[in-house]
Amino acid sequence: MTPSSAVASLFFFCLLLLLLPAQHGASSHASYKLGSRQVFFKTPGRSPQASAVPTATSCSSIATGTGNKKLPVVHRQSPCSPLHGLPSLTAADVLRRDTSRIRRRFASQSSGVAAPASAPPPAATIIPVNGSSDSSTLPGELDYSVLVGYGTPEQQFPMFLDTTIGTTLIQCKPCASVYNCDPAFDTSRSSTFTHVLCGSPDCPTNCSGGSVCPFDNPNIPIEGTFAQDVLKLTPSTAVDDFRFVCMDVGPPPDLPEAGFLDLTRDLNSLPSRLSSPPGAFSYCLPQSPSSQGFLSLGGNATVRDDDNRTAHAPLVSNGDPELAIMYFIDVVGMSLGGEDLPIPPGTFGSNASTNLNVGTTFTMLAQDVYTPLRDAFRKQMSQYNRSSPGFAGFDTCFNFTGLQEISIPLVRFEFGNGESLLIDGDQMLYYDDPTTGPFTMACLAFTAFDDGGDVISAVIGTYTLASTEVVYDVAGGKVGFIPWSC
């Protein structure tokens, strides 16, 4: 190496140290991208938190909101989350929870028979949690929550974000005596609360007479009735006569979250009621519990066509009317490290679509998709020390302890419109010790499912899209992905 080239290399390395901060604020590493690969390297000391990721410095700043129809979103492990004091979930906990939720939601569609709502996944896919196989023992069904108000005068409650159920659910007083009744909406204190009656246009259940409209969904084991009241989002934004279900009995019992906020395509969901055109909203889910994300509703949620950071995916229907409220995008293929994966033709298609799911953490793929990804990742990472068997429920793991530099091939989702989304290395890998970043035991943070039948080919979870703003433009028929937005 000539003296001039050595100086140039040293200058380039120092420039990387200055301009490429790590995405984990407590870790001493940085990274840069080379084509379809990402190179992580250790830095001498702590790297600063990436400037694009705001840190939640106090719970009061989160609770007060950001205005302009934007609501702060926190992760369950955030010190500002009501779930913070409950036992932490391991990766194995989360994987088993995700498997159970996907099986409950999709397996019945492929068989034509409703699956038992509390049924565990098949034995081949069960991941034990503290010796238990019952997902109802997990402390919380979802990971992200937002604070909203109900009634007049306003009563504020933390609510999970949901894109699968098709209605907003909130625990109401009086609650069943076997469950904790706090938090719960005290309907007797609200002057604007009304029941939805049987026979009303707002009652989706077949019932008769003047009785209240019951909630009846064989896939969701709760008891409740439909009601309406004011939903308060920010000091200047409210939705009158917002329809929801008052839960009397049902999961999740004894949780500090009051219920589930509906973000689906249902005509009575929050995005449908609030935005014009209907269905425009976005969210950015924080990667770190010390950071906060946001839920943006209405006019602020627009797909940025002029932003070269934004990838667009067409919204599609998978043809099943039972799943019409959910969000499916047109994924036609995947690549790893710039090489197309040998996925069998027809695996991705109109009847086996890719689901975006805010209630699933890790991305789950049909076996015909996961196997080529796993095999290609192992091959392209063959120079590193693979841990066999894996850990935490993952089967493709490596021990990067003691290394100074790691090169990771990146996953790319290919869309039917010719555009694509490159997934960052931090969203591809699960770290055994997040404080050290990738320089620890790390696993490919994808897994396979066996119970989607021909209904779905993939479910893209929140871990894969953490820190990416996901913009839903239902009227425009597309979803935008803007990396590193929170």
N, C-alpha and C positions, 0 to 999 in steps of 0.2 A: 504494500500500500504506500502510495506516495505521500509526502508530508501534506500536500494540499488536499488530497482526498481524505486523509485522517482528520484534518481540521474541519473539513466539510461534514464528515460523519459526526464528529463531536458537537458541532454547532447544531446539526439536525436533532441529535439526541437531547441536547439542552432545551431546544425549542419545544420538543414534545413534552418535556417536564413542565414547562411553563404553560403550555396551551391545552394539554390533554389531561385534565384532572380525573381522578377515579370517580366512578358513579356511586361508590360506597364511601360515605364521608369519613368513616372511622378506619378505613384501610389505607395502606401505603402502597398503592399501585396505580398505574395509569394505563391507557390503552390507545391504540390507533388502528384504523382499518386499512387493509391492503386488499383492494378488490372485494372478494367474497369471503375474506378471512379477517379476524380481529386478533391483534397481537396485544397481550397483556404483559406488562413488565413491572418489576418492583422499582420503587422510587426511594431515595434516601430520606426517610421520614414520612410524616403524614402528608397525604394529599388533601387539598381543600375540597370541601363539598362543591359539587358542580353548581355553577351559578344558576343554571336553569331549574334547579330543584329547590323550591322554597322550604325552609325548615320551620316546623311548627314550634314556636318558642313558648307559647302559652295556650292553655285550653280556652281561655277567654277570647283570644283572637280567632279561634276556630268557631266557637259557638255563636259569635256575633254575625258571621257570614261576610260575604264579599260584595253583596249588592248586585244590581244589574242582572237579576235572575240567576246568579251563580251561587251555589251552595257549597260550603266546604265539605269534603269527604275525608273520613279518617279510616285507617285500617284497624282491625280488631286489637292489634298489639300496641297501638298508639296509646300513650299515657292519657290522651284525651278521649279515648273510647270507653264506654261503659263496660266493655268486655275485658278491659285491660287487667282487672284483678282476678279473672278466672284463669284456670290452668291453661298453659300454652298448648297449642296443637303442634304435634310433630308432623314431618312430611308424610309419614305413614298414616297418621290420622287423616290428613287432608286428602291423600290419595284414595283412601277407603271411603271417605265422605263423598268425594267427587264421583267415584264409581257407583255408589249407591244412588246418588241423585240422578245420574244419567240413566241408570237402569230403570228407575221409577218413571222417568219422563219419556224415554224412547222405546224401551223394550216392548211395552204394550202395543205401540204403534206398528211394530214389525210383525207381531203375532196376531194382532186383532183382538187380544184379550187383555183386559186391564191387569197390570201387575199389582200384587199386594203392596200398599204404600210403604209398609215398614219392612218389606222383604229385604234380606241382605243380598249382596251380589253373589253369583255362583261361587262354589268353593274354590275354583281355580283362580278367582280374582280377589278373594277376600284378603285384606291386609290387616292382621290383628292389631288392636289398639288396647294395650294394657290387659291383654287376655280376653278382651270383649269383642264380639262381632256385631254389636248393636250400635248403629250409627246414631241412635237417639241419645246415647250417653255422651256424645261429644258436646263440649261447651260452646254452642253456637252453630247455626247452620250455614251462615255466610260470613264473609270477611269484611265487607265495607258498609259503612253506615253514614247517614246524613240526618241532620236535625231539622224537623218540620213541626208546624203547629196545627192543631185541630180545634175547631169550635169557637164560640163566642161567649165569654172571653177566651183567649187563646191558651191552650194547654200544649206545651212542647214535649216532643218525644223523639228519641233516636230510632231510626228505621233502617232496616237492611235494604239495599238496592236489589231489585229482582227483575229479570227479563224472561221469566218462564211461566209464572202462575196465571197471569191474565187478569188479576184484580188486586187492589191494595187491601192488605189484611192488617188489622190492628186489634190488639186485645182491649176489650171494653169491660167496664164494671157494670153489674156485679160479675165477678169471675167464678168459675167452678172452684169449689172449696179445696180441691186437691192440688190446685196450682197457686203459685205466687201471683198476687194481683197487683204487682207493682213492677214496672210502670203499666198503667192501663188508663184508657180514656174514660173519664167520668162523664157520660152523656147527660146526666141529670144537671150538670153545671153549665151546659151549653144551650143558649137560647135559640140557636139556629139548627140544632140537631133534629133530623126527621128520619123515621123508618121508611124504607121502600116497601110498598104494599104489594101483595100478590095481584097480578093482573095489570100492574103499572107497566108502562113502556120501559121503565128502568129496571124491571125485574126480569132477569134472564132465565129464571127457573119456572118450569111448568107447575103452577100451583093455582089454587082457586080460593075464592072467598076474600074477606077483608083482612086476613092475617098477614103478618110480616113476611117478606120474601126470604126464604131460606137459601143458604149457600149449599150447593150440592155438586160436588166434584169427586168422583170415585178415586182419583189419583192423589187427592189431598185430604188426609184424615183429620179434618177439623169440623167443629160445629160452630155455626154462626149465622148471622142474618145480614142482608144488605141494608145499608143506611146511607144518608147524605149529610154533609156538613161543609163548613168552610175549611179549606186547606190553606194554611198560611205558610208561604215560603220565605219571603223577606219582608221587611217593613212596608214595602211598596207593592208586593205581589201576593195576590190571593186568588184562589179558585173557588167560586161559589158553587154550592150544590155538587160538591165532589163526591162521587159514589165510591164506597168502600165496603168491606165486610167487617162487621164487629165480631171478633172471635170470642166465643164463650168457652169452648173447650178445644184443645188441640195444641200441636207443637208450635213454637218451642216453649216448653214450660220453664218457669223459673229463670228467665233470661232478662237482662237489663235492657234489651231491645224490645220495643213495643210491637213490632210487626214488620211487614214487608211493603215497600213502596213500589208500585207497579210502573215499570218503564217499557212495557211491551207495546205491540201494535194494536192492542184492543182499543175500541172507540172511547172507552172510559178511562184509559190510562192517563197518567199525568202528562206525558208529552202530547197526547192527542187532545186533551182538554186545554192545555195552556198555549200551545204554539200555533202559529199561522204562517205557512201552511201546516196542517197537523203532522205530528210525528217528528219534528225537528228538535233534537237535543244532542248533547255530547257529555262525555265524562272523561276525566283523566284520573286514574287510580294511582296513588302514591306507591313507589317502589319500596320506600323505607318507612317503618313506623314513625320515625321522627319527622317525616314530611307530611304534607297534606295535599290532597287532590281537590277536584271540584266536579260538581254536576252543573252543567249549563243548560238552560231551558229557553225555548222560544227563539227570538231573533238573533241571540248571540251564538246559537249553534248553527253554523253554516260551514259547508265544505269549501275549503279554500282552493279553488281551481288555479289561482295564480301563484300558489306557494309550491316551489319545487320540492319541498320536503314532504308534501302530502301525497300519499298513495291512495288511489280510489279503487274500490271493489263494488261491482254491481250487486244490488240486493236482488235475491231471487226467492221464489216459492218452491218448496220441495214437493208440492203437490198434495200434501196431507192436510185436509181442512182442520184436523185436531191440533196441528202445529202452526196454523196460519198467524197466530199472534206473536210468534218468535221470529228472530232475525237470522236469516241464512244468506251467505254470500257465495258468489260464483268462483270458487277455487277450482282450478283445472289441473294443477300440478304443483310439485315442490322440487326444490333443488337444495344441495348442500355443498358449500365451498365452490359454487359455480358449476357443479355437475348435476344434471337432471337425475332425479331418483327414478329407478325402474318400477314405477307404480303401474299395476295392470290397467289396461284401458277399461274405462267404464267405472273405475272405482270412485272417481269424482263424477258427479252427474246431477241432473235435475231431480232424480229420486233419491239421491244420497248426497245431500248437501252438507255444507260446512256451517256449523252453528256458532254464533257469537253469544257467549254466556257469561254474564257478570257474576253468576253464582258458582262457577267452576273455577278452581284455582289453576291447576296444571292442564296443559293442552293434552287432550286425549284423542288418539287416532285409531281408525279401523286397522285391524291387523295387517291388511294388505298395504297400508300406508306406513304403519310404524316399523314393520320389519325391514323394508328397504332403507328407511332413515337410520335405524339402529345399526344395521350392517355397514352402511356407508360411513357413519360417524366412527365406528370402531376401526374401520380400514384407514380413514384419513387421520386418525389419532394413534396409529399403531406404534409410533415412536415413544409414546408415553406409557407409564406403568398403570395398566388397568387393574382395578380392584375387582376380584371375582370371588364370591358373588358380590353383587352390589349392596347398597344399604338404603335404609329409609323407604323401601318399596321400589326403588329404581334399579334397573338391571344393567345400566351402562355407566360405570363410574370409574374415575381415575384418581390417583394419588399424586397431586402436584406439589406436595410439601417439599420445601427445599429448593425448588426451581426458581430461576430468576426471570424467565420469560416463557410464555405459552402462546402458541398460535392455534386459534380455534376456527374451524370452518363454520360458516354461518348458514342458517336456514333461510330460505326465501320461499314465500308463498306466491304462486303465479295465479293471476286472475284472468277471467274470461275476456276482459277488455284489453289485454296486453300489458297492463301495469302489474307491479309486484310490490311486495312488502318484505324488506330485509329485517330479520329479527336480530337484535343486539345480543352479544355474547352473555351479558348479565341476565338476560331474559331466557337464554337457552340453557343455562347451567344452574343447578341447585347446589349451593355451597354448604358444606357441613358446618363451617365456621364463617359466617358472613363478615366478621370483622377483619378477616385476612383476605377477603375477596376470593379469587380463583386459586390462590396458593394454599390449598388445603385439599381435603377430599371433595371432589366435585362430580356431579352426575348430570347426564343428559336429562333435562327437565321436561320430558315428554313420556307418555305411557300409552299402552294399548287398551282398548276396550273390546269386549266380545259380544255385547248385547244390543248394539244399535241396529242389527239386521241390515236391511237395505234402506233404512231411513236416513242415516247420517254417515258421513265418511270422516268427519272430524268435529271436535268441539274445541274452539280456541278459548283458553282460559285467561284469567286475569294476570297470572304470573308472566305469560308471554307478552302481554300488552301493557304491563306496568310502565308508568310514566309516559305512555302514548295516549294522546287525546283521540278518542274514538267518536267520530261525528256521524250521527245517524240522520240521513236526509231521505225520509220515506217518500215524500212527494217527488224528489228527484231520482229515486230508485238507486241510491248508492250510499256507501259508507266511506268516510275518509279516515285515514290514519296519519296522525301528525306526531312523529317521535319526539321524545324529551320535552313534553309540554307542561309537566308538573314535577 
